[in-house]
Amino acid sequence: MSYILEALKKSEAERRQRDAGADGDSRWDAPAAVTDRRGLYLLLGVALVVVALLLWNIVSLTSSDDTGSESRIYDDEQSVTLPSAAQSAGQSSSAIKIPAPDTEAHQLVVPQQPVLVETPAEQGSVASATESAQADLRQTESQPAATGFQSEAARRAMPPVSALKRIPQLMINSHIYSPVADKRSVIMNNQQWHEGDVIADGVYLKEITADGIMLDVEGWPVHVGRSKGWQAIPGSD
């Protein structure tokens, strides 16, 4: 019996020792776990700081390299473009030449426009001009020829009455004179005439002058003023 009690006491003592050891181990394990967590957090913080420093160094180096390259490129562009701009300015200034003024006088030829003169028909003036011509003819025929030369000059100056009777009555409505012969024209008796047109038998328009017309009557020149016209001589065709 005593042996059993001693065994029980011994087992109880061993159990108590085991329990005490387990409690001690647990007390020592808890601070160790806390210490391990703190060390882990510290290592993570140090690693994060190191990574941040590395990233900051990389970014700063990259930005400095970009700035340096941009400044070098800008300097290169300036060194290249400025001489070219100066050269282009010099070339443009040398290429632009002010033409020397032309000292030769240029003659401006202005073609003379045809002159259109509207002359209303004046029956009284035409009649008076015709009467004066007839009076001159009668006076010439009535005067005796002093010499053969004077009679020849009179025949050249004034055509015979038979030739004048061929001229019909002419009323000049419009008279256009121009230095260019093709642009001359005259309107007589409401009809347009040009140089060379036949007016009547043996009578044609020889020339349009500045102050009238020149008729050719059987080879005789007869001038008719543009403001007077011509009154037909009685007895003409």
Secondary structure, 3 states (H helix, E strand, C coil): CHHHHHHHHHHHHHHHHHHHHHHHHHHHHHHHHHHHHHHHHHHHHHHHHHHHHHHHHHHHHHHHHHHHHHHHHHHHHHHHHHHHHHHHHHHHHHHCCCCCCCCCCCCCCCCCCCEEEECCCCHHHHHHHHHHHHHHHHHHHHCCCCCHHHHHHHHHHCCCHHHHCCCCCECEEEEEECCCHHHCEEEECCEEECCCCEEECCEEEEEECCCEEEEEECCEEEEEECCCCECCCCCCC
